[in-house]
Structure formats: C-alpha cells, structure tokens
Amino acid sequence: MAHGTAAVAGPYVNVENNSAWLGTDFEVGVTETHVGYEFEAGEDVDIYVQAGPAFIHTEGEDTETEYSGKVGVEADVTEKLALYGEVMFITQDQTFDTDDLNLGTKVGVTYVF
C-alpha cells in the first residue's frame, strides 16, 4: 500500500498503546494486544481484522481488562494516493451489549511525495 504500512499477508500480532494527558497530568492509557489477519480483497485493496484484550490504566485506579478490535480497509487509488478506513470497538464491563459497546471510526487519505 502506498501509505507506508508494512506489507503483511496473513496472521500477525499488533500491540498498541494510546495514552492521554491533561496538560502534564496523565489521565488514561490503553494497551491493546491484538491478533489479526490481513488479506488481499483485490489487486490494490487490503482488508484486516484484529482483536484481543485491552488493558486500561486510569490514574489512581486499578488496571481494567476489556476486549477490543478493529476492522479496516486500505486501498491504493494511484501509486501515490491511498485511502483507508477503520471501525474499532472496545467493551465496557467486558460485555458486547450494544448499549455499552464503545465504537469509533477512522478514515483518511495518504499522499506520498
């Protein structure tokens, strides 16, 4: 893909940490430990799915374990232009109840000079 991600075909492991601060005060950190699979959906299109436990550390509280995952697509429009989109989730109280499931999306365009 033109947007700079590593070319992966098949299974993989992805460990990612996202943290937030308010000024210089740490607020929360989420470490996701996913197992995933990426496959070609066409000549210039890749799809990936990944899921696993997410460890949530909020300042002053015990670390909580939830479940999280992502489904995404990456598509080369030209050699220099790529589009991507992702839907992600993380549980609340370890349930997949749609009333408590946190969902998010990410869409973007990458242009390589």
Order of alpha helices (4+ residues) and beta strands (2+ residues): beta-beta-beta-beta-beta-beta
